Amino acid sequence: MCADRDLHPGDPTDGDAYEVDRKVQDALDRLTLLINAAEALASTLDEETGLRRLCHTLVPGLADWCAVDLVDRRGRLRRIVVEHRDADRLSPGLYEGLLPPTEGSAAAVARALQGAGPTLLTDFLPPHSAADPLHACELELFDRMTADTAVIAPLRARRQVLGVITLVRTTNEAPLDEDGLSLVEDLAHRVALAVDNSRLHFEAQHTAERLQRSLLPDLPSEGPVELAARYQAAVAAAQVGGDWYDAFLLPEGATALIIGDVAGHDLRAAVTMSQMRNMLRGIACDRKEPPGKILGRLDAATHILYPHQTLTCIYALVEKPVADGPWQLHYAVAGHPAPLLVTWEGETRFLEGGRSMMLGVDPDEYRPAGMEVLPPNSTVLLYTDGLVERRDEMLDRGLARLRQHAAALAREPLETFCDELLDGLAAAGTDDVALIAVRIAAAPATGAATAE
């Protein structure tokens, strides 16, 4: 018969089984740590936020405290985050910020930036023995936060070192050792890729916004009315879009105001937007017709040149037909949110005249125009839907919010009026916002013409 293979206390195979179980558990712990770290880094494209979430995962799972230093766009080393398992040991931002120059430094972080692989530290010099300012900062951090063992690893991506991660154990109960270097190296590689992706996203977003702004015109610096305009890119998107504004003086003295939104959020939408703006300018300057007819001509051109493109638009003229008469707004609205009139007294009203469907749908659509007499000191606001629309609420709430904000800003300078509307309404939006506002001059004082 075969011998009984059941294990009994004292059996030497007990130790082997325990060792296997421990190694399996260690491997599972490593895998869990890397998964949690990857989730923390993938949860946001904001560089600092992602690194703070990462450090919350690493402490105390892998280290008693950790720090992440990054090389900024000017080549300077900046400590982004320091995290300790004992929150009382840290004041917010105490050890974070710009670090001394790395060139020629004896600090371990300087060596890591030069390409050295993960380095295990077991001996820590006192701060007074530092060879240079960066070395002093490093030794002072180890001294104040305490350290028994540490691993410093470079954050390397696309053949460049983006920064350094430092992981520290403060006691010898579970020290960092040579066996853990491969784990830290893998972790550092993931962190570097996340930082690189975040920076690429930022650069793409910044480039897209600069492109969008370069396509927007300068407002007339001189004219009979005061003008102000703003454009704000979508906060959460690295894309260009089709929102635009425009204003120019016509030969007969009227001021043309335009706001528009070409469907789409890509380079094609931005290019189409620029072409639509130029076409509308040309038609308006050449034809000198009422706003409804001008939009009708733009619609006809759109169907010929861009047969599948749709857009919303307002074309308006601010003019004073009679020298001693009131200012008037003649306008046509093609599928766009209605203009808002704000009086000096804070009364607000959407101008609902001159409405028709968006451009690019039916070239035979009749395009009516509306007319509004503008009181002295009043403001007319044209805007795109990103200012009022939210995915989680009805449009009526956004429009009511706009009226409330605009009423409170009725007597503010026009530049402040526009800035405050963006700050108060566009910060929570997920779409581009363009707006343009015109303010009518105050009525002349009674008897001013006969003062002589």
TORKEDO-392839 format. One record per residue (C-alpha): residue number from 0; residue in one letter; y, z, x. Coordinates in pm, whole numbers, plus 50000, padded with zeros to 5 digits. Example, Ala and Ser with C-alpha at 12.3 -4.5 7.8 and 13.67 -1.06 7.14 Angstrom:
<pts>
PT   drenlo   vofi      c2      c3      c1
PT        0      a   49550   50780   51230
PT        1      s   49894   50714   51367
</pts>
This chain:
<pts>
PT   drenlo   vofi      c2      c3      c1
PT        0      m   50000   50000   50000
PT        1      c   50354   49943   50102
PT        2      a   50544   50247   50210
PT        3      d   50795   50395   49969
PT        4      r   51133   50236   50052
PT        5      d   51344   50480   49845
PT        6      l   51620   50639   50046
PT        7      h   51621   51014   50089
PT        8      p   51886   51247   50231
PT        9      g   51872   51230   50604
PT       10      d   51732   50879   50606
PT       11      p   51907   50687   50890
PT       12      t   51964   50391   50661
PT       13      d   52206   50607   50458
PT       14      g   52464   50564   50730
PT       15      d   52416   50188   50741
PT       16      a   52462   50159   50364
PT       17      y   52774   50372   50377
PT       18      e   52915   50158   50656
PT       19      v   52851   49840   50457
PT       20      d   53012   49991   50148
PT       21      r   53315   50099   50349
PT       22      k   53360   49754   50499
PT       23      v   53328   49591   50158
PT       24      q   53585   49832   50016
PT       25      d   53820   49769   50307
PT       26      a   53793   49394   50249
PT       27      l   53865   49439   49878
PT       28      d   54163   49661   49958
PT       29      r   54302   49398   50195
PT       30      l   54255   49125   49937
PT       31      t   54422   49334   49668
PT       32      l   54713   49409   49898
PT       33      l   54765   49041   49979
PT       34      i   54743   48946   49610
PT       35      n   54999   49211   49514
PT       36      a   55226   49103   49798
PT       37      a   55200   48739   49689
PT       38      e   55286   48834   49330
PT       39      a   55589   49035   49444
PT       40      l   55718   48745   49652
PT       41      a   55652   48488   49380
PT       42      s   55825   48690   49109
PT       43      t   56173   48570   49206
PT       44      l   56353   48307   49412
PT       45      d   56617   48556   49518
PT       46      e   56550   48640   49881
PT       47      e   56656   49005   49884
PT       48      t   56500   49092   49549
PT       49      g   56166   48945   49654
PT       50      l   56162   49137   49980
PT       51      r   56244   49466   49809
PT       52      r   55958   49412   49566
PT       53      l   55730   49329   49859
PT       54      c   55818   49651   50039
PT       55      h   55747   49852   49725
PT       56      t   55397   49701   49740
PT       57      l   55341   49764   50110
PT       58      v   55456   50125   50096
PT       59      p   55239   50329   50084
PT       60      g   54954   50076   50048
PT       61      l   54972   49958   50408
PT       62      a   55244   50165   50576
PT       63      d   55443   50486   50536
PT       64      w   55763   50285   50579
PT       65      c   55859   49930   50652
PT       66      a   56163   49716   50729
PT       67      v   56240   49346   50705
PT       68      d   56504   49179   50924
PT       69      l   56614   48819   50872
PT       70      v   56817   48574   51078
PT       71      d   57109   48462   50862
PT       72      r   57265   48115   50849
PT       73      r   57499   48204   51135
PT       74      g   57211   48306   51363
PT       75      r   57274   48680   51330
PT       76      l   56998   48933   51267
PT       77      r   57045   49132   50947
PT       78      r   56829   49417   50817
PT       79      i   56763   49327   50454
PT       80      v   56553   49619   50336
PT       81      v   56411   49951   50458
PT       82      e   56154   50125   50236
PT       83      h   56002   50473   50290
PT       84      r   55727   50641   50089
PT       85      d   55948   50950   50067
PT       86      a   56256   50834   49878
PT       87      d   56448   51144   49987
PT       88      r   56437   51024   50347
PT       89      l   56661   50728   50268
PT       90      s   57008   50686   50130
PT       91      p   57053   50341   49968
PT       92      g   57156   50087   50231
PT       93      l   57175   50349   50510
PT       94      y   56990   50147   50774
PT       95      e   57051   49803   50625
PT       96      g   57308   49545   50726
PT       97      l   57410   49343   51028
PT       98      l   57234   49432   51356
PT       99      p   57362   49397   51716
PT      100      p   57301   49069   51905
PT      101      t   56941   48990   51995
PT      102      e   57004   48788   52311
PT      103      g   56866   48961   52619
PT      104      s   56762   49270   52421
PT      105      a   56463   49486   52515
PT      106      a   56394   49565   52150
PT      107      a   56053   49476   52009
PT      108      v   56219   49285   51723
PT      109      a   56397   49065   51981
PT      110      r   56064   48981   52144
PT      111      a   55917   48895   51805
PT      112      l   56208   48661   51734
PT      113      q   56129   48481   52059
PT      114      g   55783   48398   51927
PT      115      a   55562   48690   52031
PT      116      g   55272   48748   51793
PT      117      p   55216   49071   51599
PT      118      t   55264   49361   51842
PT      119      l   55110   49707   51808
PT      120      l   55335   49994   51922
PT      121      t   55192   50337   51999
PT      122      d   55459   50481   52231
PT      123      f   55820   50529   52122
PT      124      l   56100   50601   52366
PT      125      p   56380   50843   52273
PT      126      p   56702   50674   52154
PT      127      h   56901   50782   52462
PT      128      s   56681   50562   52684
PT      129      a   56779   50240   52504
PT      130      a   56867   49944   52724
PT      131      d   57109   49772   52482
PT      132      p   57268   49816   52137
PT      133      l   56986   49647   51941
PT      134      h   56726   49846   52133
PT      135      a   56922   50162   52048
PT      136      c   56921   50075   51675
PT      137      e   56546   50017   51686
PT      138      l   56467   50341   51869
PT      139      e   56703   50539   51647
PT      140      l   56526   50409   51335
PT      141      f   56183   50505   51475
PT      142      d   56318   50848   51568
PT      143      r   56486   50929   51237
PT      144      m   56212   50788   51015
PT      145      t   55937   50913   51252
PT      146      a   55660   50687   51381
PT      147      d   55308   50733   51516
PT      148      t   55201   50367   51520
PT      149      a   55382   50048   51426
PT      150      v   55322   49675   51404
PT      151      i   55609   49429   51446
PT      152      a   55538   49070   51343
PT      153      p   55755   48756   51339
PT      154      l   55817   48571   51013
PT      155      r   55741   48216   51119
PT      156      a   55765   47906   50898
PT      157      r   55812   47538   50978
PT      158      r   55813   47605   51353
PT      159      q   56098   47851   51339
PT      160      v   56116   48229   51331
PT      161      l   56311   48345   51025
PT      162      g   56294   48716   51094
PT      163      v   56073   49015   51161
PT      164      i   55869   49260   50954
PT      165      t   55806   49613   51081
PT      166      l   55523   49831   50940
PT      167      v   55496   50195   51048
PT      168      r   55253   50484   51006
PT      169      t   55404   50828   51062
PT      170      t   55081   51028   51121
PT      171      n   54761   50974   51317
PT      172      e   54540   51024   51012
PT      173      a   54527   50650   50934
PT      174      p   54699   50476   51224
PT      175      l   54766   50107   51248
PT      176      d   54537   49951   51507
PT      177      e   54431   49622   51664
PT      178      d   54192   49552   51376
PT      179      g   54487   49539   51135
PT      180      l   54687   49281   51330
PT      181      s   54519   48986   51159
PT      182      l   54608   49132   50818
PT      183      v   54971   49180   50920
PT      184      e   54983   48827   51065
PT      185      d   54855   48684   50736
PT      186      l   55105   48894   50544
PT      187      a   55393   48788   50771
PT      188      h   55304   48423   50719
PT      189      r   55320   48466   50340
PT      190      v   55653   48646   50365
PT      191      a   55795   48372   50587
PT      192      l   55691   48100   50343
PT      193      a   55853   48290   50056
PT      194      v   56178   48334   50250
PT      195      d   56176   47967   50350
PT      196      n   56119   47858   49989
PT      197      s   56400   48083   49871
PT      198      r   56640   47932   50123
PT      199      l   56535   47578   50038
PT      200      h   56599   47656   49670
PT      201      f   56941   47796   49753
PT      202      e   57033   47494   49959
PT      203      a   56915   47256   49686
PT      204      q   57111   47448   49424
PT      205      h   57422   47458   49642
PT      206      t   57398   47087   49722
PT      207      a   57343   46999   49357
PT      208      e   57646   47199   49249
PT      209      r   57865   47044   49518
PT      210      l   57753   46698   49406
PT      211      q   57832   46783   49045
PT      212      r   58177   46916   49134
PT      213      s   58254   46611   49349
PT      214      l   58203   46394   49041
PT      215      l   58461   46588   48840
PT      216      p   58826   46475   48856
PT      217      d   59139   46660   48954
PT      218      l   59363   46745   48661
PT      219      p   59714   46599   48642
PT      220      s   59945   46830   48836
PT      221      e   60250   46721   48640
PT      222      g   60276   46654   48270
PT      223      p   60422   46771   47942
PT      224      v   60148   47030   47875
PT      225      e   59961   47289   48082
PT      226      l   59596   47213   48164
PT      227      a   59308   47412   48312
PT      228      a   58939   47329   48345
PT      229      r   58622   47489   48474
PT      230      y   58268   47384   48560
PT      231      q   57981   47628   48617
PT      232      a   57631   47520   48714
PT      233      a   57331   47672   48543
PT      234      v   57246   48002   48713
PT      235      a   56870   47954   48706
PT      236      a   56847   47584   48790
PT      237      a   56872   47391   49115
PT      238      q   56965   47076   48926
PT      239      v   57267   46862   48859
PT      240      g   57350   46786   48499
PT      241      g   57553   46567   48268
PT      242      d   57838   46801   48166
PT      243      w   58187   46675   48245
PT      244      y   58554   46706   48161
PT      245      d   58848   46477   48223
PT      246      a   59223   46460   48163
PT      247      f   59484   46199   48248
PT      248      l   59828   46082   48139
PT      249      l   59858   45759   47943
PT      250      p   60155   45525   48002
PT      251      e   60316   45604   47664
PT      252      g   60325   45974   47751
PT      253      a   60020   46114   47570
PT      254      t   59775   46338   47757
PT      255      a   59411   46231   47718
PT      256      l   59151   46510   47708
PT      257      i   58778   46447   47735
PT      258      i   58471   46670   47732
PT      259      g   58119   46527   47737
PT      260      d   57753   46602   47792
PT      261      v   57504   46333   47895
PT      262      a   57143   46416   47801
PT      263      g   56932   46528   48096
PT      264      h   56941   46763   48394
PT      265      d   56877   46547   48696
PT      266      l   57049   46315   48940
PT      267      r   57031   46028   48693
PT      268      a   57220   46232   48432
PT      269      a   57490   46317   48685
PT      270      v   57531   45954   48793
PT      271      t   57537   45835   48432
PT      272      m   57796   46102   48353
PT      273      s   58021   45969   48628
PT      274      q   57983   45613   48505
PT      275      m   58051   45714   48144
PT      276      r   58366   45894   48251
PT      277      n   58494   45590   48436
PT      278      m   58414   45357   48145
PT      279      l   58593   45584   47901
PT      280      r   58895   45601   48130
PT      281      g   58911   45225   48152
PT      282      i   58875   45172   47777
PT      283      a   59137   45436   47698
PT      284      c   59393   45297   47942
PT      285      d   59338   44939   47836
PT      286      r   59314   44964   47458
PT      287      k   59556   45245   47369
PT      288      e   59378   45286   47034
PT      289      p   59309   45594   46818
PT      290      p   59036   45828   46953
PT      291      g   58775   45717   46697
PT      292      k   58802   45353   46800
PT      293      i   58793   45446   47169
PT      294      l   58463   45633   47120
PT      295      g   58331   45339   46919
PT      296      r   58401   45105   47211
PT      297      l   58232   45350   47452
PT      298      d   57930   45361   47221
PT      299      a   57908   44980   47219
PT      300      a   57925   44970   47599
PT      301      t   57661   45242   47621
PT      302      h   57416   45040   47412
PT      303      i   57463   44739   47638
PT      304      l   57455   44912   47977
PT      305      y   57241   45221   47903
PT      306      p   57031   45129   47597
PT      307      h   56827   45451   47592
PT      308      q   57100   45698   47694
PT      309      t   57253   45948   47454
PT      310      l   57554   46171   47502
PT      311      t   57798   46385   47309
PT      312      c   58171   46355   47365
PT      313      i   58518   46446   47245
PT      314      y   58813   46218   47312
PT      315      a   59153   46366   47225
PT      316      l   59520   46284   47267
PT      317      v   59789   46548   47291
PT      318      e   60122   46393   47208
PT      319      k   60465   46451   47057
PT      320      p   60549   46143   46845
PT      321      v   60902   46262   46767
PT      322      a   61116   46429   47032
PT      323      d   61221   46714   46806
PT      324      g   60889   46728   46619
PT      325      p   60576   46934   46676
PT      326      w   60296   46857   46919
PT      327      q   59992   46688   46766
PT      328      l   59624   46662   46859
PT      329      h   59450   46339   46760
PT      330      y   59078   46366   46830
PT      331      a   58730   46226   46762
PT      332      v   58407   46422   46801
PT      333      a   58076   46243   46864
PT      334      g   57800   46498   46814
PT      335      h   57981   46759   47026
PT      336      p   58074   47122   46948
PT      337      a   58406   47134   46764
PT      338      p   58731   47205   46953
PT      339      l   58871   47556   46916
PT      340      l   59238   47616   46832
PT      341      v   59377   47953   46941
PT      342      t   59726   48052   46832
PT      343      w   59961   48281   47023
PT      344      e   59898   48547   46757
PT      345      g   59523   48540   46827
PT      346      e   59413   48344   46524
PT      347      t   59122   48109   46595
PT      348      r   58984   47809   46409
PT      349      f   58733   47536   46488
PT      350      l   58871   47186   46425
PT      351      e   58612   47018   46206
PT      352      g   58776   46677   46157
PT      353      g   58686   46344   46316
PT      354      r   58312   46411   46333
PT      355      s   58036   46154   46380
PT      356      m   57691   46139   46539
PT      357      m   57635   46138   46914
PT      358      l   57682   45822   47117
PT      359      g   57386   45600   47202
PT      360      v   57213   45617   46860
PT      361      d   57378   45361   46634
PT      362      p   57640   45119   46775
PT      363      d   57760   45046   46420
PT      364      e   57838   45412   46345
PT      365      y   58187   45462   46203
PT      366      r   58392   45689   46429
PT      367      p   58666   45870   46234
PT      368      a   58949   46065   46393
PT      369      g   59115   46394   46303
PT      370      m   59471   46517   46348
PT      371      e   59601   46868   46396
PT      372      v   59958   46997   46432
PT      373      l   59967   47236   46728
PT      374      p   60186   47547   46700
PT      375      p   60403   47649   46998
PT      376      n   60214   47851   47261
PT      377      s   59879   47759   47106
PT      378      t   59571   47671   47312
PT      379      v   59311   47405   47241
PT      380      l   58971   47453   47406
PT      381      l   58712   47179   47455
PT      382      y   58374   47298   47592
PT      383      t   58008   47202   47629
PT      384      d   57724   47372   47444
PT      385      g   57620   47586   47741
PT      386      l   57915   47813   47665
PT      387      v   57786   47910   47320
PT      388      e   57415   47832   47296
PT      389      r   57139   48085   47371
PT      390      r   56769   48021   47334
PT      391      d   56704   48348   47153
PT      392      e   56978   48340   46887
PT      393      m   57140   48127   46620
PT      394      l   57429   47903   46724
PT      395      d   57660   48077   46474
PT      396      r   57647   48394   46683
PT      397      g   57754   48209   46996
PT      398      l   58042   48042   46813
PT      399      a   58156   48375   46668
PT      400      r   58142   48529   47015
PT      401      l   58357   48246   47150
PT      402      r   58620   48301   46879
PT      403      q   58626   48674   46949
PT      404      h   58673   48629   47324
PT      405      a   58931   48354   47286
PT      406      a   59135   48559   47039
PT      407      a   59153   48848   47283
PT      408      l   59273   48610   47558
PT      409      a   59529   48421   47349
PT      410      r   59831   48542   47550
PT      411      e   59670   48541   47892
PT      412      p   59773   48276   48147
PT      413      l   59568   47962   48094
PT      414      e   59380   47997   48424
PT      415      t   59286   48355   48333
PT      416      f   59190   48238   47984
PT      417      c   58933   47997   48131
PT      418      d   58802   48240   48394
PT      419      e   58748   48519   48143
PT      420      l   58569   48292   47899
PT      421      l   58324   48190   48172
PT      422      d   58271   48548   48286
PT      423      g   58222   48677   47934
PT      424      l   58015   48397   47783
PT      425      a   57850   48182   48049
PT      426      a   57697   48451   48271
PT      427      a   57391   48491   48046
PT      428      g   57345   48120   47983
PT      429      t   57077   47891   48124
PT      430      d   57271   47563   48096
PT      431      d   57564   47404   48275
PT      432      v   57908   47475   48128
PT      433      a   58218   47258   48138
PT      434      l   58541   47340   47961
PT      435      i   58898   47216   47953
PT      436      a   59193   47387   47787
PT      437      v   59544   47272   47706
PT      438      r   59835   47501   47619
PT      439      i   60134   47382   47422
PT      440      a   60478   47483   47542
PT      441      a   60683   47742   47357
PT      442      a   60937   47619   47107
PT      443      p   61290   47582   47253
PT      444      a   61526   47865   47175
PT      445      t   61740   47813   46867
PT      446      g   62075   47657   46954
PT      447      a   61971   47567   47307
PT      448      a   62070   47205   47256
PT      449      t   62425   47299   47156
PT      450      a   62481   47574   47410
PT      451      e   62751   47371   47578
</pts>
